[in-house]
Amino acid sequence: MKYIVDRIEGEFAVCEKDDRTTVDIRLSELPSGVQAGDVIIVENGIPRIDRQLTKERKAQIKKLADELFE
């Protein structure tokens, strides 16, 4: 399962699933240091931050924003 952290609200991370629905996950259940925009992969019930996918996603968003404001 893959989630994208949309935002942090108190002790929860509001995460978007592939089908664009959201789910609230307790920060205590996620890796330390998780931030908005991080891609979380859950394998065998263990969540991890996919640093490479997060980096690629942020670069793609920056490119789109740059094109929008040219």
All heavy atoms as TSV, in Angstrom:
chain	resi	resn	atom	element	x	y	z
A	1	MET	N	N	0.854	-1.170	0.000
A	1	MET	CA	C	0.000	0.000	0.000
A	1	MET	C	C	0.897	1.229	0.000
A	1	MET	O	O	1.942	1.252	0.637
A	1	MET	CB	C	-0.893	-0.026	1.226
A	1	MET	CG	C	-1.788	1.178	1.404
A	1	MET	SD	S	-3.138	1.383	0.255
A	1	MET	CE	C	-4.196	0.029	0.677
A	2	LYS	N	N	0.474	2.254	-0.740
A	2	LYS	CA	C	1.231	3.498	-0.823
A	2	LYS	C	C	0.336	4.643	-0.367
A	2	LYS	O	O	-0.843	4.709	-0.718
A	2	LYS	CB	C	1.701	3.741	-2.253
A	2	LYS	CG	C	2.486	5.036	-2.426
A	2	LYS	CD	C	3.018	5.183	-3.826
A	2	LYS	CE	C	1.934	5.718	-4.726
A	2	LYS	NZ	N	2.407	6.035	-6.070
A	3	TYR	N	N	0.904	5.526	0.433
A	3	TYR	CA	C	0.216	6.725	0.902
A	3	TYR	C	C	1.099	7.931	0.643
A	3	TYR	O	O	2.324	7.829	0.663
A	3	TYR	CB	C	-0.022	6.673	2.418
A	3	TYR	CG	C	-0.843	5.517	2.903
A	3	TYR	CD1	C	-0.229	4.382	3.411
A	3	TYR	CD2	C	-2.231	5.565	2.887
A	3	TYR	CE1	C	-0.981	3.314	3.884
A	3	TYR	CE2	C	-2.983	4.506	3.361
A	3	TYR	CZ	C	-2.359	3.383	3.851
A	3	TYR	OH	O	-3.103	2.330	4.316
A	4	ILE	N	N	0.454	9.078	0.443
A	4	ILE	CA	C	1.175	10.344	0.379
A	4	ILE	C	C	0.671	11.187	1.539
A	4	ILE	O	O	-0.538	11.367	1.706
A	4	ILE	CB	C	0.942	11.067	-0.953
A	4	ILE	CG1	C	1.486	10.207	-2.090
A	4	ILE	CG2	C	1.613	12.443	-0.940
A	4	ILE	CD1	C	1.115	10.679	-3.461
A	5	VAL	N	N	1.599	11.656	2.364
A	5	VAL	CA	C	1.217	12.465	3.516
A	5	VAL	C	C	0.789	13.844	3.007
A	5	VAL	O	O	1.597	14.585	2.451
A	5	VAL	CB	C	2.373	12.589	4.535
A	5	VAL	CG1	C	1.949	13.453	5.712
A	5	VAL	CG2	C	2.817	11.212	5.009
A	6	ASP	N	N	-0.491	14.149	3.175
A	6	ASP	CA	C	-1.029	15.435	2.741
A	6	ASP	C	C	-0.688	16.523	3.746
A	6	ASP	O	O	-0.258	17.606	3.371
A	6	ASP	CB	C	-2.544	15.328	2.556
A	6	ASP	CG	C	-3.160	16.623	2.076
A	6	ASP	OD1	O	-2.806	17.052	0.961
A	6	ASP	OD2	O	-3.974	17.208	2.817
A	7	ARG	N	N	-0.901	16.212	5.016
A	7	ARG	CA	C	-0.631	17.196	6.074
A	7	ARG	C	C	-0.569	16.482	7.415
A	7	ARG	O	O	-1.028	15.363	7.560
A	7	ARG	CB	C	-1.694	18.287	6.088
A	7	ARG	CG	C	-3.090	17.788	6.399
A	7	ARG	CD	C	-4.148	18.879	6.179
A	7	ARG	NE	N	-5.482	18.389	6.451
A	7	ARG	CZ	C	-6.242	17.714	5.602
A	7	ARG	NH1	N	-5.779	17.411	4.390
A	7	ARG	NH2	N	-7.462	17.326	5.935
A	8	ILE	N	N	-0.025	17.191	8.383
A	8	ILE	CA	C	0.035	16.720	9.762
A	8	ILE	C	C	-0.962	17.547	10.558
A	8	ILE	O	O	-0.942	18.774	10.495
A	8	ILE	CB	C	1.449	16.887	10.360
A	8	ILE	CG1	C	2.508	16.215	9.472
A	8	ILE	CG2	C	1.497	16.379	11.802
A	8	ILE	CD1	C	2.431	14.725	9.366
A	9	GLU	N	N	-1.832	16.866	11.290
A	9	GLU	CA	C	-2.814	17.534	12.152
A	9	GLU	C	C	-2.724	16.919	13.541
A	9	GLU	O	O	-3.194	15.798	13.747
A	9	GLU	CB	C	-4.228	17.382	11.600
A	9	GLU	CG	C	-4.478	18.151	10.326
A	9	GLU	CD	C	-5.927	18.098	9.866
A	9	GLU	OE1	O	-6.730	17.334	10.448
A	9	GLU	OE2	O	-6.249	18.827	8.916
A	10	GLY	N	N	-2.105	17.653	14.448
A	10	GLY	CA	C	-1.965	17.143	15.813
A	10	GLY	C	C	-1.135	15.877	15.832
A	10	GLY	O	O	0.004	15.859	15.377
A	11	GLU	N	N	-1.732	14.794	16.315
A	11	GLU	CA	C	-1.003	13.525	16.401
A	11	GLU	C	C	-1.296	12.594	15.231
A	11	GLU	O	O	-0.980	11.406	15.269
A	11	GLU	CB	C	-1.324	12.827	17.724
A	11	GLU	CG	C	-2.787	12.475	17.900
A	11	GLU	CD	C	-3.089	11.915	19.280
A	11	GLU	OE1	O	-2.863	12.630	20.266
A	11	GLU	OE2	O	-3.551	10.763	19.341
A	12	PHE	N	N	-1.895	13.144	14.160
A	12	PHE	CA	C	-2.244	12.348	12.989
A	12	PHE	C	C	-1.603	12.895	11.723
A	12	PHE	O	O	-1.418	14.100	11.570
A	12	PHE	CB	C	-3.764	12.321	12.778
A	12	PHE	CG	C	-4.498	11.543	13.819
A	12	PHE	CD1	C	-5.014	12.178	14.935
A	12	PHE	CD2	C	-4.663	10.177	13.698
A	12	PHE	CE1	C	-5.686	11.473	15.910
A	12	PHE	CE2	C	-5.331	9.459	14.671
A	12	PHE	CZ	C	-5.843	10.105	15.785
A	13	ALA	N	N	-1.317	11.982	10.807
A	13	ALA	CA	C	-0.934	12.344	9.447
A	13	ALA	C	C	-2.149	12.051	8.577
A	13	ALA	O	O	-2.688	10.942	8.612
A	13	ALA	CB	C	0.254	11.506	8.981
A	14	VAL	N	N	-2.604	13.055	7.850
A	14	VAL	CA	C	-3.697	12.859	6.907
A	14	VAL	C	C	-3.039	12.407	5.606
A	14	VAL	O	O	-2.248	13.144	5.011
A	14	VAL	CB	C	-4.513	14.153	6.698
A	14	VAL	CG1	C	-5.623	13.926	5.695
A	14	VAL	CG2	C	-5.069	14.645	8.034
A	15	CYS	N	N	-3.346	11.174	5.188
A	15	CYS	CA	C	-2.664	10.567	4.057
A	15	CYS	C	C	-3.640	10.271	2.922
A	15	CYS	O	O	-4.771	9.856	3.166
A	15	CYS	CB	C	-1.994	9.262	4.483
A	15	CYS	SG	S	-0.783	9.468	5.797
A	16	GLU	N	N	-3.177	10.459	1.707
A	16	GLU	CA	C	-3.980	10.173	0.527
A	16	GLU	C	C	-3.566	8.820	-0.030
A	16	GLU	O	O	-2.381	8.531	-0.198
A	16	GLU	CB	C	-3.760	11.267	-0.519
A	16	GLU	CG	C	-4.637	11.137	-1.730
A	16	GLU	CD	C	-4.448	12.281	-2.689
A	16	GLU	OE1	O	-4.665	13.438	-2.288
A	16	GLU	OE2	O	-4.087	12.010	-3.851
A	17	LYS	N	N	-4.575	7.998	-0.325
A	17	LYS	CA	C	-4.328	6.691	-0.932
A	17	LYS	C	C	-4.352	6.836	-2.451
A	17	LYS	O	O	-4.694	7.888	-2.979
A	17	LYS	CB	C	-5.384	5.688	-0.473
A	17	LYS	CG	C	-5.396	5.492	1.038
A	17	LYS	CD	C	-6.254	4.345	1.497
A	17	LYS	CE	C	-7.701	4.455	1.122
A	17	LYS	NZ	N	-8.530	3.389	1.700
A	18	ASP	N	N	-4.006	5.755	-3.166
A	18	ASP	CA	C	-3.974	5.782	-4.623
A	18	ASP	C	C	-5.321	6.157	-5.230
A	18	ASP	O	O	-5.378	6.773	-6.290
A	18	ASP	CB	C	-3.517	4.433	-5.183
A	18	ASP	CG	C	-2.033	4.189	-4.975
A	18	ASP	OD1	O	-1.275	5.176	-4.895
A	18	ASP	OD2	O	-1.630	3.018	-4.912
A	19	ASP	N	N	-6.417	5.802	-4.562
A	19	ASP	CA	C	-7.749	6.106	-5.093
A	19	ASP	C	C	-8.206	7.519	-4.724
A	19	ASP	O	O	-9.356	7.876	-4.914
A	19	ASP	CB	C	-8.773	5.077	-4.644
A	19	ASP	CG	C	-8.994	5.054	-3.144
A	19	ASP	OD1	O	-8.414	5.895	-2.410
A	19	ASP	OD2	O	-9.773	4.189	-2.685
A	20	ARG	N	N	-7.296	8.316	-4.163
A	20	ARG	CA	C	-7.489	9.717	-3.786
A	20	ARG	C	C	-8.382	9.917	-2.562
A	20	ARG	O	O	-8.739	11.037	-2.236
A	20	ARG	CB	C	-7.987	10.533	-4.973
A	20	ARG	CG	C	-7.021	10.418	-6.165
A	20	ARG	CD	C	-7.196	11.431	-7.211
A	20	ARG	NE	N	-7.120	12.779	-6.712
A	20	ARG	CZ	C	-6.111	13.600	-6.898
A	20	ARG	NH1	N	-5.051	13.189	-7.521
A	20	ARG	NH2	N	-6.149	14.835	-6.461
A	21	THR	N	N	-8.724	8.840	-1.870
A	21	THR	CA	C	-9.405	8.979	-0.593
A	21	THR	C	C	-8.344	9.215	0.472
A	21	THR	O	O	-7.156	8.951	0.257
A	21	THR	CB	C	-10.238	7.731	-0.239
A	21	THR	OG1	O	-9.372	6.587	-0.172
A	21	THR	CG2	C	-11.332	7.484	-1.272
A	22	THR	N	N	-8.772	9.736	1.624
A	22	THR	CA	C	-7.799	10.007	2.683
A	22	THR	C	C	-8.053	9.118	3.889
A	22	THR	O	O	-9.162	8.624	4.109
A	22	THR	CB	C	-7.845	11.482	3.124
A	22	THR	OG1	O	-9.151	11.794	3.594
A	22	THR	CG2	C	-7.454	12.405	1.993
A	23	VAL	N	N	-6.997	8.939	4.642
A	23	VAL	CA	C	-7.050	8.169	5.871
A	23	VAL	C	C	-6.149	8.872	6.886
A	23	VAL	O	O	-5.114	9.422	6.521
A	23	VAL	CB	C	-6.603	6.702	5.631
A	23	VAL	CG1	C	-5.182	6.613	5.131
A	23	VAL	CG2	C	-6.788	5.858	6.864
A	24	ASP	N	N	-6.589	8.891	8.149
A	24	ASP	CA	C	-5.781	9.462	9.225
A	24	ASP	C	C	-4.974	8.348	9.876
A	24	ASP	O	O	-5.537	7.333	10.281
A	24	ASP	CB	C	-6.664	10.125	10.284
A	24	ASP	CG	C	-7.420	11.327	9.750
A	24	ASP	OD1	O	-7.044	11.841	8.687
A	24	ASP	OD2	O	-8.387	11.758	10.397
A	25	ILE	N	N	-3.670	8.558	9.958
A	25	ILE	CA	C	-2.783	7.572	10.582
A	25	ILE	C	C	-2.049	8.259	11.721
A	25	ILE	O	O	-1.491	9.355	11.553
A	25	ILE	CB	C	-1.763	7.017	9.559
A	25	ILE	CG1	C	-2.498	6.393	8.364
A	25	ILE	CG2	C	-0.840	6.003	10.232
A	25	ILE	CD1	C	-1.575	5.955	7.243
A	26	ARG	N	N	-2.041	7.615	12.878
A	26	ARG	CA	C	-1.328	8.171	14.029
A	26	ARG	C	C	0.157	8.299	13.702
A	26	ARG	O	O	0.767	7.406	13.125
A	26	ARG	CB	C	-1.485	7.273	15.252
A	26	ARG	CG	C	-2.847	7.305	15.860
A	26	ARG	CD	C	-2.835	6.540	17.199
A	26	ARG	NE	N	-4.126	6.636	17.816
A	26	ARG	CZ	C	-4.570	7.685	18.502
A	26	ARG	NH1	N	-3.781	8.719	18.666
A	26	ARG	NH2	N	-5.778	7.692	19.027
A	27	LEU	N	N	0.717	9.451	14.085
A	27	LEU	CA	C	2.143	9.674	13.857
A	27	LEU	C	C	2.991	8.610	14.547
A	27	LEU	O	O	4.051	8.230	14.039
A	27	LEU	CB	C	2.552	11.064	14.329
A	27	LEU	CG	C	2.033	12.223	13.487
A	27	LEU	CD1	C	2.379	13.556	14.145
A	27	LEU	CD2	C	2.583	12.170	12.071
A	28	SER	N	N	2.503	8.112	15.674
A	28	SER	CA	C	3.251	7.084	16.411
A	28	SER	C	C	3.364	5.773	15.619
A	28	SER	O	O	4.210	4.938	15.924
A	28	SER	CB	C	2.598	6.825	17.767
A	28	SER	OG	O	1.272	6.349	17.597
A	29	GLU	N	N	2.530	5.604	14.583
A	29	GLU	CA	C	2.562	4.393	13.760
A	29	GLU	C	C	3.427	4.570	12.513
A	29	GLU	O	O	3.614	3.627	11.752
A	29	GLU	CB	C	1.147	3.996	13.347
A	29	GLU	CG	C	0.258	3.637	14.522
A	29	GLU	CD	C	-1.174	3.380	14.117
A	29	GLU	OE1	O	-1.463	3.264	12.912
A	29	GLU	OE2	O	-2.025	3.280	15.015
A	30	LEU	N	N	3.931	5.786	12.305
A	30	LEU	CA	C	4.737	6.092	11.127
A	30	LEU	C	C	6.196	6.311	11.517
A	30	LEU	O	O	6.500	6.553	12.683
A	30	LEU	CB	C	4.186	7.345	10.442
A	30	LEU	CG	C	2.786	7.205	9.848
A	30	LEU	CD1	C	2.284	8.551	9.348
A	30	LEU	CD2	C	2.768	6.183	8.729
A	31	PRO	N	N	7.092	6.255	10.535
A	31	PRO	CA	C	8.504	6.487	10.840
A	31	PRO	C	C	8.729	7.880	11.424
A	31	PRO	O	O	8.048	8.841	11.058
A	31	PRO	CB	C	9.191	6.357	9.472
A	31	PRO	CG	C	8.255	5.565	8.639
A	31	PRO	CD	C	6.882	5.907	9.128
A	32	SER	N	N	9.678	7.978	12.296
A	32	SER	CA	C	10.039	9.248	12.912
A	32	SER	C	C	10.444	10.251	11.842
A	32	SER	O	O	11.131	9.912	10.875
A	32	SER	CB	C	11.206	9.015	13.878
A	32	SER	OG	O	11.637	10.220	14.429
A	33	GLY	N	N	10.006	11.482	11.996
A	33	GLY	CA	C	10.398	12.540	11.083
A	33	GLY	C	C	9.545	12.658	9.837
A	33	GLY	O	O	9.877	13.424	8.940
A	34	VAL	N	N	8.450	11.914	9.765
A	34	VAL	CA	C	7.579	11.985	8.590
A	34	VAL	C	C	7.056	13.410	8.420
A	34	VAL	O	O	6.800	14.103	9.395
A	34	VAL	CB	C	6.427	10.958	8.687
A	34	VAL	CG1	C	5.433	11.325	9.763
A	34	VAL	CG2	C	5.730	10.801	7.360
A	35	GLN	N	N	6.970	13.864	7.157
A	35	GLN	CA	C	6.554	15.232	6.848
A	35	GLN	C	C	5.515	15.228	5.728
A	35	GLN	O	O	5.410	14.250	4.980
A	35	GLN	CB	C	7.743	16.047	6.357
A	35	GLN	CG	C	8.885	16.162	7.318
A	35	GLN	CD	C	10.035	16.937	6.686
A	35	GLN	OE1	O	9.836	17.785	5.825
A	35	GLN	NE2	N	11.247	16.618	7.107
A	36	ALA	N	N	4.810	16.343	5.607
A	36	ALA	CA	C	3.875	16.509	4.500
A	36	ALA	C	C	4.637	16.346	3.190
A	36	ALA	O	O	5.758	16.837	3.041
A	36	ALA	CB	C	3.210	17.873	4.573
A	37	GLY	N	N	4.048	15.615	2.261
A	37	GLY	CA	C	4.675	15.366	0.973
A	37	GLY	C	C	5.419	14.050	0.883
A	37	GLY	O	O	5.738	13.588	-0.214
A	38	ASP	N	N	5.713	13.431	2.016
A	38	ASP	CA	C	6.427	12.153	2.007
A	38	ASP	C	C	5.558	11.047	1.426
A	38	ASP	O	O	4.346	11.009	1.629
A	38	ASP	CB	C	6.853	11.740	3.418
A	38	ASP	CG	C	8.047	12.512	3.934
A	38	ASP	OD1	O	8.722	13.195	3.140
A	38	ASP	OD2	O	8.310	12.428	5.152
A	39	VAL	N	N	6.202	10.136	0.705
A	39	VAL	CA	C	5.541	8.938	0.202
A	39	VAL	C	C	5.838	7.827	1.199
A	39	VAL	O	O	6.998	7.550	1.506
A	39	VAL	CB	C	6.049	8.551	-1.204
A	39	VAL	CG1	C	5.397	7.256	-1.671
A	39	VAL	CG2	C	5.783	9.684	-2.194
A	40	ILE	N	N	4.767	7.220	1.715
A	40	ILE	CA	C	4.895	6.135	2.691
A	40	ILE	C	C	4.516	4.826	2.003
A	40	ILE	O	O	3.446	4.723	1.394
A	40	ILE	CB	C	3.957	6.354	3.899
A	40	ILE	CG1	C	4.207	7.715	4.549
A	40	ILE	CG2	C	4.067	5.206	4.903
A	40	ILE	CD1	C	5.547	7.861	5.201
A	41	ILE	N	N	5.367	3.849	2.095
A	41	ILE	CA	C	5.102	2.514	1.571
A	41	ILE	C	C	4.927	1.589	2.776
A	41	ILE	O	O	5.755	1.604	3.690
A	41	ILE	CB	C	6.276	2.003	0.701
A	41	ILE	CG1	C	6.581	2.973	-0.439
A	41	ILE	CG2	C	6.002	0.595	0.195
A	41	ILE	CD1	C	5.525	3.098	-1.497
A	42	VAL	N	N	3.856	0.806	2.759
A	42	VAL	CA	C	3.625	-0.164	3.833
A	42	VAL	C	C	3.783	-1.562	3.238
A	42	VAL	O	O	3.044	-1.952	2.333
A	42	VAL	CB	C	2.222	0.002	4.455
A	42	VAL	CG1	C	2.017	-1.034	5.561
A	42	VAL	CG2	C	2.032	1.410	4.995
A	43	GLU	N	N	4.780	-2.285	3.738
A	43	GLU	CA	C	5.047	-3.646	3.295
A	43	GLU	C	C	5.064	-4.552	4.515
A	43	GLU	O	O	5.770	-4.260	5.487
A	43	GLU	CB	C	6.385	-3.733	2.564
A	43	GLU	CG	C	6.420	-2.944	1.270
A	43	GLU	CD	C	7.801	-2.891	0.653
A	43	GLU	OE1	O	8.800	-2.810	1.409
A	43	GLU	OE2	O	7.880	-2.913	-0.582
A	44	ASN	N	N	4.273	-5.603	4.470
A	44	ASN	CA	C	4.173	-6.542	5.589
A	44	ASN	C	C	3.811	-5.827	6.883
A	44	ASN	O	O	4.307	-6.159	7.953
A	44	ASN	CB	C	5.473	-7.330	5.760
A	44	ASN	CG	C	5.821	-8.149	4.539
A	44	ASN	OD1	O	4.948	-8.757	3.922
A	44	ASN	ND2	N	7.078	-8.159	4.164
A	45	GLY	N	N	2.955	-4.794	6.759
A	45	GLY	CA	C	2.500	-4.060	7.933
A	45	GLY	C	C	3.494	-3.067	8.497
A	45	GLY	O	O	3.247	-2.455	9.524
A	46	ILE	N	N	4.633	-2.904	7.814
A	46	ILE	CA	C	5.673	-2.003	8.306
A	46	ILE	C	C	5.788	-0.798	7.364
A	46	ILE	O	O	6.126	-0.954	6.188
A	46	ILE	CB	C	7.031	-2.719	8.407
A	46	ILE	CG1	C	6.904	-3.899	9.367
A	46	ILE	CG2	C	8.129	-1.762	8.853
A	46	ILE	CD1	C	8.094	-4.820	9.374
A	47	PRO	N	N	5.498	0.416	7.880
A	47	PRO	CA	C	5.601	1.602	7.033
A	47	PRO	C	C	7.036	2.122	6.968
A	47	PRO	O	O	7.792	2.029	7.925
A	47	PRO	CB	C	4.705	2.613	7.755
A	47	PRO	CG	C	4.784	2.215	9.186
A	47	PRO	CD	C	4.949	0.717	9.200
A	48	ARG	N	N	7.384	2.625	5.793
A	48	ARG	CA	C	8.691	3.265	5.619
A	48	ARG	C	C	8.516	4.443	4.661
A	48	ARG	O	O	7.620	4.458	3.820
A	48	ARG	CB	C	9.734	2.297	5.088
A	48	ARG	CG	C	9.458	1.807	3.685
A	48	ARG	CD	C	10.591	0.914	3.141
A	48	ARG	NE	N	10.238	0.359	1.847
A	48	ARG	CZ	C	10.377	1.001	0.686
A	48	ARG	NH1	N	10.878	2.211	0.659
A	48	ARG	NH2	N	10.023	0.438	-0.458
A	49	ILE	N	N	9.364	5.441	4.812
A	49	ILE	CA	C	9.357	6.576	3.901
A	49	ILE	C	C	10.180	6.187	2.681
A	49	ILE	O	O	11.329	5.766	2.809
A	49	ILE	CB	C	9.964	7.830	4.561
A	49	ILE	CG1	C	9.158	8.232	5.800
A	49	ILE	CG2	C	10.025	8.979	3.558
A	49	ILE	CD1	C	9.810	9.319	6.637
A	50	ASP	N	N	9.577	6.296	1.505
A	50	ASP	CA	C	10.304	6.028	0.265
A	50	ASP	C	C	10.931	7.348	-0.172
A	50	ASP	O	O	10.276	8.201	-0.767
A	50	ASP	CB	C	9.366	5.478	-0.806
A	50	ASP	CG	C	10.116	4.996	-2.029
A	50	ASP	OD1	O	11.043	5.715	-2.483
A	50	ASP	OD2	O	9.792	3.911	-2.547
A	51	ARG	N	N	12.174	7.533	0.175
A	51	ARG	CA	C	12.873	8.795	-0.081
A	51	ARG	C	C	12.977	9.097	-1.581
A	51	ARG	O	O	12.848	10.246	-2.000
A	51	ARG	CB	C	14.272	8.781	0.536
A	51	ARG	CG	C	14.286	8.522	2.024
A	51	ARG	CD	C	14.045	9.763	2.804
A	51	ARG	NE	N	14.126	9.465	4.242
A	51	ARG	CZ	C	13.481	10.125	5.140
A	51	ARG	NH1	N	12.726	11.141	4.807
A	51	ARG	NH2	N	13.580	9.808	6.409
A	52	GLN	N	N	13.225	8.060	-2.394
A	52	GLN	CA	C	13.369	8.273	-3.830
A	52	GLN	C	C	12.043	8.730	-4.453
A	52	GLN	O	O	12.015	9.696	-5.209
A	52	GLN	CB	C	13.877	7.004	-4.531
A	52	GLN	CG	C	14.134	7.184	-6.008
A	52	GLN	CD	C	15.193	8.236	-6.310
A	52	GLN	OE1	O	16.179	8.378	-5.591
A	52	GLN	NE2	N	14.993	8.984	-7.383
A	53	LEU	N	N	10.945	8.037	-4.144
A	53	LEU	CA	C	9.642	8.453	-4.678
A	53	LEU	C	C	9.255	9.842	-4.180
A	53	LEU	O	O	8.679	10.639	-4.932
A	53	LEU	CB	C	8.555	7.448	-4.300
A	53	LEU	CG	C	8.483	6.175	-5.131
A	53	LEU	CD1	C	7.389	5.249	-4.594
A	53	LEU	CD2	C	8.251	6.482	-6.589
A	54	THR	N	N	9.566	10.139	-2.930
A	54	THR	CA	C	9.276	11.466	-2.380
A	54	THR	C	C	10.041	12.534	-3.154
A	54	THR	O	O	9.468	13.554	-3.553
A	54	THR	CB	C	9.637	11.524	-0.876
A	54	THR	OG1	O	8.831	10.572	-0.169
A	54	THR	CG2	C	9.417	12.908	-0.305
A	55	LYS	N	N	11.304	12.283	-3.401
A	55	LYS	CA	C	12.144	13.238	-4.138
A	55	LYS	C	C	11.606	13.444	-5.557
A	55	LYS	O	O	11.491	14.581	-6.033
A	55	LYS	CB	C	13.584	12.715	-4.181
A	55	LYS	CG	C	14.554	13.607	-4.885
A	55	LYS	CD	C	15.958	13.002	-4.840
A	55	LYS	CE	C	16.926	13.828	-5.638
A	55	LYS	NZ	N	18.272	13.241	-5.636
A	56	GLU	N	N	11.249	12.345	-6.235
A	56	GLU	CA	C	10.734	12.433	-7.599
A	56	GLU	C	C	9.406	13.194	-7.633
A	56	GLU	O	O	9.179	14.015	-8.526
A	56	GLU	CB	C	10.544	11.030	-8.180
A	56	GLU	CG	C	11.846	10.317	-8.458
A	56	GLU	CD	C	11.668	8.854	-8.802
A	56	GLU	OE1	O	10.505	8.399	-8.983
A	56	GLU	OE2	O	12.688	8.146	-8.893
A	57	ARG	N	N	8.545	12.916	-6.677
A	57	ARG	CA	C	7.239	13.577	-6.616
A	57	ARG	C	C	7.395	15.079	-6.375
A	57	ARG	O	O	6.738	15.887	-7.023
A	57	ARG	CB	C	6.402	12.932	-5.506
A	57	ARG	CG	C	5.000	13.435	-5.455
A	57	ARG	CD	C	4.196	12.620	-4.430
A	57	ARG	NE	N	2.903	13.223	-4.299
A	57	ARG	CZ	C	2.629	14.310	-3.586
A	57	ARG	NH1	N	3.580	14.910	-2.917
A	57	ARG	NH2	N	1.413	14.817	-3.538
A	58	LYS	N	N	8.274	15.443	-5.466
A	58	LYS	CA	C	8.493	16.874	-5.189
A	58	LYS	C	C	9.082	17.582	-6.403
A	58	LYS	O	O	8.723	18.728	-6.699
A	58	LYS	CB	C	9.378	17.045	-3.956
A	58	LYS	CG	C	8.635	16.719	-2.672
A	58	LYS	CD	C	9.482	16.926	-1.432
A	58	LYS	CE	C	8.671	16.607	-0.184
A	58	LYS	NZ	N	9.399	16.838	1.044
A	59	ALA	N	N	9.972	16.929	-7.143
A	59	ALA	CA	C	10.558	17.520	-8.351
A	59	ALA	C	C	9.475	17.711	-9.415
A	59	ALA	O	O	9.440	18.743	-10.103
A	59	ALA	CB	C	11.685	16.644	-8.881
A	60	GLN	N	N	8.592	16.737	-9.546
A	60	GLN	CA	C	7.505	16.834	-10.517
A	60	GLN	C	C	6.566	17.993	-10.166
A	60	GLN	O	O	6.161	18.766	-11.041
A	60	GLN	CB	C	6.730	15.516	-10.564
A	60	GLN	CG	C	5.597	15.516	-11.558
A	60	GLN	CD	C	4.812	14.218	-11.539
A	60	GLN	OE1	O	4.806	13.500	-10.538
A	60	GLN	NE2	N	4.158	13.918	-12.632
A	61	ILE	N	N	6.231	18.132	-8.895
A	61	ILE	CA	C	5.359	19.223	-8.454
A	61	ILE	C	C	6.027	20.569	-8.689
A	61	ILE	O	O	5.390	21.524	-9.148
A	61	ILE	CB	C	4.962	19.027	-6.974
A	61	ILE	CG1	C	4.022	17.832	-6.852
A	61	ILE	CG2	C	4.325	20.287	-6.405
A	61	ILE	CD1	C	3.780	17.370	-5.432
A	62	LYS	N	N	7.318	20.663	-8.407
A	62	LYS	CA	C	8.050	21.922	-8.632
A	62	LYS	C	C	8.040	22.277	-10.115
A	62	LYS	O	O	7.817	23.434	-10.484
A	62	LYS	CB	C	9.486	21.815	-8.116
A	62	LYS	CG	C	10.263	23.117	-8.300
A	62	LYS	CD	C	11.679	22.994	-7.820
A	62	LYS	CE	C	12.503	24.230	-7.980
A	62	LYS	NZ	N	12.191	25.159	-9.022
A	63	LYS	N	N	8.255	21.289	-10.974
A	63	LYS	CA	C	8.251	21.536	-12.414
A	63	LYS	C	C	6.889	22.056	-12.861
A	63	LYS	O	O	6.805	23.021	-13.630
A	63	LYS	CB	C	8.603	20.251	-13.164
A	63	LYS	CG	C	8.625	20.416	-14.656
A	63	LYS	CD	C	8.932	19.109	-15.365
A	63	LYS	CE	C	8.840	19.329	-16.861
A	63	LYS	NZ	N	8.649	18.108	-17.589
A	64	LEU	N	N	5.812	21.444	-12.392
A	64	LEU	CA	C	4.464	21.889	-12.748
A	64	LEU	C	C	4.207	23.315	-12.262
A	64	LEU	O	O	3.633	24.135	-12.990
A	64	LEU	CB	C	3.417	20.942	-12.177
A	64	LEU	CG	C	3.341	19.553	-12.817
A	64	LEU	CD1	C	2.402	18.654	-12.010
A	64	LEU	CD2	C	2.886	19.650	-14.263
A	65	ALA	N	N	4.632	23.606	-11.047
A	65	ALA	CA	C	4.442	24.953	-10.493
A	65	ALA	C	C	5.250	25.981	-11.286
A	65	ALA	O	O	4.756	27.068	-11.575
A	65	ALA	CB	C	4.841	24.988	-9.016
A	66	ASP	N	N	6.472	25.627	-11.652
A	66	ASP	CA	C	7.318	26.526	-12.450
A	66	ASP	C	C	6.668	26.824	-13.801
A	66	ASP	O	O	6.662	27.958	-14.266
A	66	ASP	CB	C	8.713	25.950	-12.654
A	66	ASP	CG	C	9.546	25.952	-11.388
A	66	ASP	OD1	O	9.160	26.625	-10.400
A	66	ASP	OD2	O	10.594	25.265	-11.371
A	67	GLU	N	N	6.100	25.797	-14.442
A	67	GLU	CA	C	5.437	25.979	-15.728
A	67	GLU	C	C	4.195	26.841	-15.587
A	67	GLU	O	O	3.898	27.650	-16.458
A	67	GLU	CB	C	5.061	24.620	-16.320
A	67	GLU	CG	C	6.248	23.808	-16.792
A	67	GLU	CD	C	5.880	22.407	-17.197
A	67	GLU	OE1	O	4.683	22.031	-17.170
A	67	GLU	OE2	O	6.806	21.645	-17.570
A	68	LEU	N	N	3.507	26.687	-14.502
A	68	LEU	CA	C	2.283	27.436	-14.264
A	68	LEU	C	C	2.548	28.927	-14.111
A	68	LEU	O	O	1.773	29.767	-14.573
A	68	LEU	CB	C	1.573	26.904	-13.009
A	68	LEU	CG	C	0.255	27.544	-12.627
A	68	LEU	CD1	C	-0.791	27.271	-13.693
A	68	LEU	CD2	C	-0.207	27.026	-11.281
A	69	PHE	N	N	3.672	29.267	-13.494
A	69	PHE	CA	C	3.964	30.664	-13.184
A	69	PHE	C	C	4.965	31.296	-14.156
A	69	PHE	O	O	5.508	32.349	-13.867
A	69	PHE	CB	C	4.447	30.798	-11.738
A	69	PHE	CG	C	3.377	30.440	-10.755
A	69	PHE	CD1	C	3.464	29.279	-10.008
A	69	PHE	CD2	C	2.275	31.262	-10.591
A	69	PHE	CE1	C	2.455	28.940	-9.094
A	69	PHE	CE2	C	1.271	30.935	-9.680
A	69	PHE	CZ	C	1.371	29.768	-8.943
A	70	GLU	N	N	5.203	30.671	-15.296
A	70	GLU	CA	C	6.124	31.269	-16.283
A	70	GLU	C	C	5.452	32.420	-16.985
A	70	GLU	O	O	4.305	32.515	-17.196
A	70	GLU	CB	C	6.534	30.228	-17.324
A	70	GLU	CG	C	7.553	29.255	-16.781
A	70	GLU	CD	C	8.030	28.275	-17.864
A	70	GLU	OE1	O	7.394	28.142	-18.921
A	70	GLU	OE2	O	9.068	27.652	-17.615
